[in-house]
Amino acid sequence: MSQADIDRDQLKRAAADHAVAEIRDGMVVGLGSGTTAAFAVAALARRVSAGLRVTCIPTSEKTATLARQLGVPLTDFQRHRSIDLTIDGADQVERATLNLVKGLGGALLREKIVAVASRRLIIIVDEAKMVERLGDPVVLPVEVAPFGHEALIPRLEKIGLAPRLRMEDGRPFATDGGHYILDCRCGEISDAGALEQQLAQMVGVVESGLFIKLATTVVIGRPQGIEIMQASQG
């Protein structure tokens, strides 16, 4: 691991610690996926071992496994239909809107289900994830049904995307839900809300990695300290 990677991890850990401090006794908490969210799970585990009482809904099997290993109690939507607070990471955060691109870790559908069910969504990132516009150079993940996914490719190209099937070990990558992911080059996204709606209307698209007007707070780890951004109420 390079020194730059170590420094970025320190920034992520600081942001995670700040976000986890927002959790109160008795809350139902959503646990995000990915390396940044893993720092939040670890920080929460320390608070749980110190006596904090929470129950948590994970957004991926990997997060669920980590939480169990660290002694964080888990629950599900059968027992709890809403979530008080979710902490997750993001691949990009658009500074002016706090809209997000997520899904490079492959858990975007479950992450969005949990986000929509949450009263508050706190996103934790290091400063490198903050951008003026979503898109290039980061790809936009689009989760799709395996059957007929090839037929989606020209339809995605027609709206200006350049999709490529995500592969892992020589096979199509499969999400926890058994879906495929088309990683789409898209340039800068001028209207993320409109693009999200276009994708949602395509038969065969399960979900996109555009998270529009879902983040309530973004906690940014910077070398000079933590920066907090709050979503506008309008």
TORKOL-4160 file (C-alpha; in steps of 0.2 Angstrom, whole numbers, padded with zeros to 4 digits, m for minus):
234
<pt num="1" X="0000" Y="0000" Z="0000"/>
<pt num="2" X="0007" Y="0017" Z="m0005"/>
<pt num="3" X="0008" Y="0032" Z="0007"/>
<pt num="4" X="m0005" Y="0040" Z="m0003"/>
<pt num="5" X="m0017" Y="0025" Z="0000"/>
<pt num="6" X="m0013" Y="0026" Z="0019"/>
<pt num="7" X="m0016" Y="0044" Z="0020"/>
<pt num="8" X="m0033" Y="0042" Z="0011"/>
<pt num="9" X="m0038" Y="0028" Z="0023"/>
<pt num="10" X="m0034" Y="0040" Z="0037"/>
<pt num="11" X="m0046" Y="0053" Z="0030"/>
<pt num="12" X="m0059" Y="0040" Z="0027"/>
<pt num="13" X="m0057" Y="0033" Z="0045"/>
<pt num="14" X="m0059" Y="0051" Z="0052"/>
<pt num="15" X="m0075" Y="0054" Z="0042"/>
<pt num="16" X="m0082" Y="0037" Z="0047"/>
<pt num="17" X="m0079" Y="0041" Z="0066"/>
<pt num="18" X="m0087" Y="0058" Z="0064"/>
<pt num="19" X="m0103" Y="0050" Z="0056"/>
<pt num="20" X="m0104" Y="0036" Z="0068"/>
<pt num="21" X="m0104" Y="0048" Z="0082"/>
<pt num="22" X="m0122" Y="0053" Z="0076"/>
<pt num="23" X="m0129" Y="0036" Z="0080"/>
<pt num="24" X="m0140" Y="0036" Z="0096"/>
<pt num="25" X="m0145" Y="0022" Z="0107"/>
<pt num="26" X="m0160" Y="0012" Z="0101"/>
<pt num="27" X="m0158" Y="0017" Z="0082"/>
<pt num="28" X="m0160" Y="0006" Z="0067"/>
<pt num="29" X="m0145" Y="0009" Z="0057"/>
<pt num="30" X="m0141" Y="0005" Z="0038"/>
<pt num="31" X="m0123" Y="m0001" Z="0035"/>
<pt num="32" X="m0116" Y="0003" Z="0018"/>
<pt num="33" X="m0104" Y="m0006" Z="0007"/>
<pt num="34" X="m0086" Y="m0004" Z="0002"/>
<pt num="35" X="m0070" Y="0001" Z="0010"/>
<pt num="36" X="m0075" Y="0017" Z="0017"/>
<pt num="37" X="m0091" Y="0010" Z="0024"/>
<pt num="38" X="m0081" Y="m0004" Z="0032"/>
<pt num="39" X="m0072" Y="0010" Z="0043"/>
<pt num="40" X="m0089" Y="0015" Z="0049"/>
<pt num="41" X="m0094" Y="m0003" Z="0053"/>
<pt num="42" X="m0078" Y="m0005" Z="0063"/>
<pt num="43" X="m0081" Y="0012" Z="0072"/>
<pt num="44" X="m0099" Y="0006" Z="0076"/>
<pt num="45" X="m0092" Y="m0010" Z="0083"/>
<pt num="46" X="m0082" Y="m0001" Z="0095"/>
<pt num="47" X="m0097" Y="0009" Z="0101"/>
<pt num="48" X="m0107" Y="m0007" Z="0102"/>
<pt num="49" X="m0094" Y="m0015" Z="0113"/>
<pt num="50" X="m0095" Y="0000" Z="0124"/>
<pt num="51" X="m0113" Y="m0002" Z="0127"/>
<pt num="52" X="m0122" Y="0006" Z="0113"/>
<pt num="53" X="m0138" Y="m0003" Z="0108"/>
<pt num="54" X="m0142" Y="m0003" Z="0090"/>
<pt num="55" X="m0149" Y="m0015" Z="0076"/>
<pt num="56" X="m0142" Y="m0014" Z="0059"/>
<pt num="57" X="m0147" Y="m0018" Z="0041"/>
<pt num="58" X="m0133" Y="m0021" Z="0029"/>
<pt num="59" X="m0132" Y="m0017" Z="0011"/>
<pt num="60" X="m0122" Y="m0032" Z="0005"/>
<pt num="61" X="m0117" Y="m0049" Z="0011"/>
<pt num="62" X="m0099" Y="m0043" Z="0013"/>
<pt num="63" X="m0105" Y="m0030" Z="0025"/>
<pt num="64" X="m0116" Y="m0042" Z="0034"/>
<pt num="65" X="m0101" Y="m0054" Z="0037"/>
<pt num="66" X="m0090" Y="m0040" Z="0043"/>
<pt num="67" X="m0103" Y="m0034" Z="0055"/>
<pt num="68" X="m0106" Y="m0052" Z="0062"/>
<pt num="69" X="m0087" Y="m0054" Z="0064"/>
<pt num="70" X="m0086" Y="m0038" Z="0074"/>
<pt num="71" X="m0101" Y="m0041" Z="0085"/>
<pt num="72" X="m0113" Y="m0028" Z="0077"/>
<pt num="73" X="m0131" Y="m0034" Z="0079"/>
<pt num="74" X="m0141" Y="m0036" Z="0063"/>
<pt num="75" X="m0159" Y="m0035" Z="0058"/>
<pt num="76" X="m0169" Y="m0035" Z="0042"/>
<pt num="77" X="m0184" Y="m0026" Z="0034"/>
<pt num="78" X="m0196" Y="m0039" Z="0040"/>
<pt num="79" X="m0193" Y="m0033" Z="0057"/>
<pt num="80" X="m0190" Y="m0015" Z="0053"/>
<pt num="81" X="m0199" Y="m0006" Z="0039"/>
<pt num="82" X="m0189" Y="0010" Z="0041"/>
<pt num="83" X="m0171" Y="0015" Z="0046"/>
<pt num="84" X="m0166" Y="0030" Z="0057"/>
<pt num="85" X="m0149" Y="0033" Z="0049"/>
<pt num="86" X="m0138" Y="0025" Z="0036"/>
<pt num="87" X="m0120" Y="0028" Z="0034"/>
<pt num="88" X="m0112" Y="0024" Z="0017"/>
<pt num="89" X="m0098" Y="0029" Z="0005"/>
<pt num="90" X="m0099" Y="0035" Z="m0013"/>
<pt num="91" X="m0089" Y="0034" Z="m0029"/>
<pt num="92" X="m0092" Y="0053" Z="m0033"/>
<pt num="93" X="m0101" Y="0067" Z="m0024"/>
<pt num="94" X="m0107" Y="0082" Z="m0034"/>
<pt num="95" X="m0103" Y="0097" Z="m0024"/>
<pt num="96" X="m0118" Y="0108" Z="m0028"/>
<pt num="97" X="m0131" Y="0095" Z="m0027"/>
<pt num="98" X="m0124" Y="0081" Z="m0016"/>
<pt num="99" X="m0130" Y="0069" Z="m0029"/>
<pt num="100" X="m0120" Y="0053" Z="m0030"/>
<pt num="101" X="m0113" Y="0040" Z="m0041"/>
<pt num="102" X="m0112" Y="0023" Z="m0032"/>
<pt num="103" X="m0110" Y="0005" Z="m0037"/>
<pt num="104" X="m0092" Y="0002" Z="m0041"/>
<pt num="105" X="m0092" Y="m0011" Z="m0027"/>
<pt num="106" X="m0107" Y="m0019" Z="m0035"/>
<pt num="107" X="m0120" Y="m0017" Z="m0021"/>
<pt num="108" X="m0130" Y="m0002" Z="m0028"/>
<pt num="109" X="m0147" Y="m0010" Z="m0028"/>
<pt num="110" X="m0147" Y="m0014" Z="m0010"/>
<pt num="111" X="m0138" Y="0002" Z="m0006"/>
<pt num="112" X="m0152" Y="0012" Z="m0014"/>
<pt num="113" X="m0166" Y="0002" Z="m0006"/>
<pt num="114" X="m0158" Y="0005" Z="0011"/>
<pt num="115" X="m0155" Y="0024" Z="0007"/>
<pt num="116" X="m0173" Y="0026" Z="0002"/>
<pt num="117" X="m0180" Y="0018" Z="0018"/>
<pt num="118" X="m0169" Y="0029" Z="0028"/>
<pt num="119" X="m0173" Y="0045" Z="0037"/>
<pt num="120" X="m0155" Y="0051" Z="0036"/>
<pt num="121" X="m0142" Y="0046" Z="0024"/>
<pt num="122" X="m0124" Y="0051" Z="0029"/>
<pt num="123" X="m0111" Y="0049" Z="0015"/>
<pt num="124" X="m0093" Y="0048" Z="0021"/>
<pt num="125" X="m0079" Y="0051" Z="0008"/>
<pt num="126" X="m0061" Y="0058" Z="0007"/>
<pt num="127" X="m0059" Y="0074" Z="m0003"/>
<pt num="128" X="m0054" Y="0065" Z="m0019"/>
<pt num="129" X="m0072" Y="0059" Z="m0021"/>
<pt num="130" X="m0079" Y="0077" Z="m0022"/>
<pt num="131" X="m0082" Y="0083" Z="m0040"/>
<pt num="132" X="m0090" Y="0098" Z="m0049"/>
<pt num="133" X="m0100" Y="0086" Z="m0061"/>
<pt num="134" X="m0104" Y="0068" Z="m0060"/>
<pt num="135" X="m0097" Y="0056" Z="m0073"/>
<pt num="136" X="m0080" Y="0055" Z="m0082"/>
<pt num="137" X="m0068" Y="0048" Z="m0077"/>
<pt num="138" X="m0079" Y="0037" Z="m0066"/>
<pt num="139" X="m0090" Y="0025" Z="m0074"/>
<pt num="140" X="m0109" Y="0024" Z="m0071"/>
<pt num="141" X="m0114" Y="0007" Z="m0065"/>
<pt num="142" X="m0131" Y="0001" Z="m0071"/>
<pt num="143" X="m0137" Y="m0015" Z="m0064"/>
<pt num="144" X="m0147" Y="m0026" Z="m0076"/>
<pt num="145" X="m0156" Y="m0043" Z="m0078"/>
<pt num="146" X="m0144" Y="m0056" Z="m0085"/>
<pt num="147" X="m0157" Y="m0061" Z="m0098"/>
<pt num="148" X="m0157" Y="m0050" Z="m0113"/>
<pt num="149" X="m0143" Y="m0039" Z="m0106"/>
<pt num="150" X="m0135" Y="m0039" Z="m0123"/>
<pt num="151" X="m0151" Y="m0030" Z="m0130"/>
<pt num="152" X="m0149" Y="m0016" Z="m0118"/>
<pt num="153" X="m0131" Y="m0011" Z="m0124"/>
<pt num="154" X="m0137" Y="m0002" Z="m0140"/>
<pt num="155" X="m0151" Y="0006" Z="m0131"/>
<pt num="156" X="m0139" Y="0013" Z="m0118"/>
<pt num="157" X="m0127" Y="0018" Z="m0132"/>
<pt num="158" X="m0142" Y="0028" Z="m0140"/>
<pt num="159" X="m0143" Y="0039" Z="m0125"/>
<pt num="160" X="m0124" Y="0043" Z="m0125"/>
<pt num="161" X="m0117" Y="0029" Z="m0114"/>
<pt num="162" X="m0104" Y="0017" Z="m0118"/>
<pt num="163" X="m0108" Y="0001" Z="m0108"/>
<pt num="164" X="m0096" Y="m0013" Z="m0104"/>
<pt num="165" X="m0101" Y="m0029" Z="m0095"/>
<pt num="166" X="m0092" Y="m0030" Z="m0078"/>
<pt num="167" X="m0082" Y="m0046" Z="m0077"/>
<pt num="168" X="m0074" Y="m0055" Z="m0063"/>
<pt num="169" X="m0062" Y="m0070" Z="m0065"/>
<pt num="170" X="m0067" Y="m0072" Z="m0083"/>
<pt num="171" X="m0086" Y="m0072" Z="m0080"/>
<pt num="172" X="m0099" Y="m0059" Z="m0078"/>
<pt num="173" X="m0099" Y="m0051" Z="m0061"/>
<pt num="174" X="m0115" Y="m0056" Z="m0052"/>
<pt num="175" X="m0122" Y="m0045" Z="m0038"/>
<pt num="176" X="m0129" Y="m0052" Z="m0022"/>
<pt num="177" X="m0146" Y="m0051" Z="m0031"/>
<pt num="178" X="m0139" Y="m0061" Z="m0045"/>
<pt num="179" X="m0139" Y="m0047" Z="m0058"/>
<pt num="180" X="m0126" Y="m0041" Z="m0070"/>
<pt num="181" X="m0118" Y="m0024" Z="m0070"/>
<pt num="182" X="m0115" Y="m0013" Z="m0086"/>
<pt num="183" X="m0101" Y="0000" Z="m0082"/>
<pt num="184" X="m0105" Y="0015" Z="m0093"/>
<pt num="185" X="m0093" Y="0028" Z="m0099"/>
<pt num="186" X="m0103" Y="0044" Z="m0100"/>
<pt num="187" X="m0093" Y="0059" Z="m0100"/>
<pt num="188" X="m0099" Y="0073" Z="m0088"/>
<pt num="189" X="m0117" Y="0071" Z="m0084"/>
<pt num="190" X="m0126" Y="0087" Z="m0087"/>
<pt num="191" X="m0143" Y="0082" Z="m0079"/>
<pt num="192" X="m0141" Y="0067" Z="m0068"/>
<pt num="193" X="m0159" Y="0067" Z="m0063"/>
<pt num="194" X="m0165" Y="0066" Z="m0081"/>
<pt num="195" X="m0153" Y="0052" Z="m0084"/>
<pt num="196" X="m0159" Y="0042" Z="m0069"/>
<pt num="197" X="m0176" Y="0043" Z="m0075"/>
<pt num="198" X="m0171" Y="0038" Z="m0093"/>
<pt num="199" X="m0163" Y="0023" Z="m0086"/>
<pt num="200" X="m0177" Y="0018" Z="m0074"/>
<pt num="201" X="m0189" Y="0017" Z="m0089"/>
<pt num="202" X="m0178" Y="0005" Z="m0099"/>
<pt num="203" X="m0185" Y="m0013" Z="m0098"/>
<pt num="204" X="m0171" Y="m0024" Z="m0091"/>
<pt num="205" X="m0163" Y="m0011" Z="m0080"/>
<pt num="206" X="m0164" Y="m0015" Z="m0062"/>
<pt num="207" X="m0156" Y="0000" Z="m0055"/>
<pt num="208" X="m0143" Y="0013" Z="m0059"/>
<pt num="209" X="m0129" Y="0020" Z="m0048"/>
<pt num="210" X="m0136" Y="0038" Z="m0049"/>
<pt num="211" X="m0142" Y="0043" Z="m0031"/>
<pt num="212" X="m0152" Y="0059" Z="m0033"/>
<pt num="213" X="m0158" Y="0069" Z="m0019"/>
<pt num="214" X="m0155" Y="0055" Z="m0006"/>
<pt num="215" X="m0139" Y="0061" Z="0004"/>
<pt num="216" X="m0144" Y="0072" Z="0018"/>
<pt num="217" X="m0126" Y="0075" Z="0024"/>
<pt num="218" X="m0109" Y="0072" Z="0017"/>
<pt num="219" X="m0094" Y="0070" Z="0029"/>
<pt num="220" X="m0078" Y="0074" Z="0020"/>
<pt num="221" X="m0061" Y="0069" Z="0027"/>
<pt num="222" X="m0048" Y="0082" Z="0022"/>
<pt num="223" X="m0030" Y="0084" Z="0028"/>
<pt num="224" X="m0034" Y="0100" Z="0037"/>
<pt num="225" X="m0050" Y="0092" Z="0046"/>
<pt num="226" X="m0068" Y="0086" Z="0043"/>
<pt num="227" X="m0079" Y="0096" Z="0032"/>
<pt num="228" X="m0098" Y="0094" Z="0033"/>
<pt num="229" X="m0110" Y="0098" Z="0019"/>
<pt num="230" X="m0129" Y="0097" Z="0022"/>
<pt num="231" X="m0142" Y="0095" Z="0008"/>
<pt num="232" X="m0153" Y="0110" Z="0005"/>
<pt num="233" X="m0171" Y="0108" Z="0011"/>
<pt num="234" X="m0179" Y="0114" Z="m0005"/>
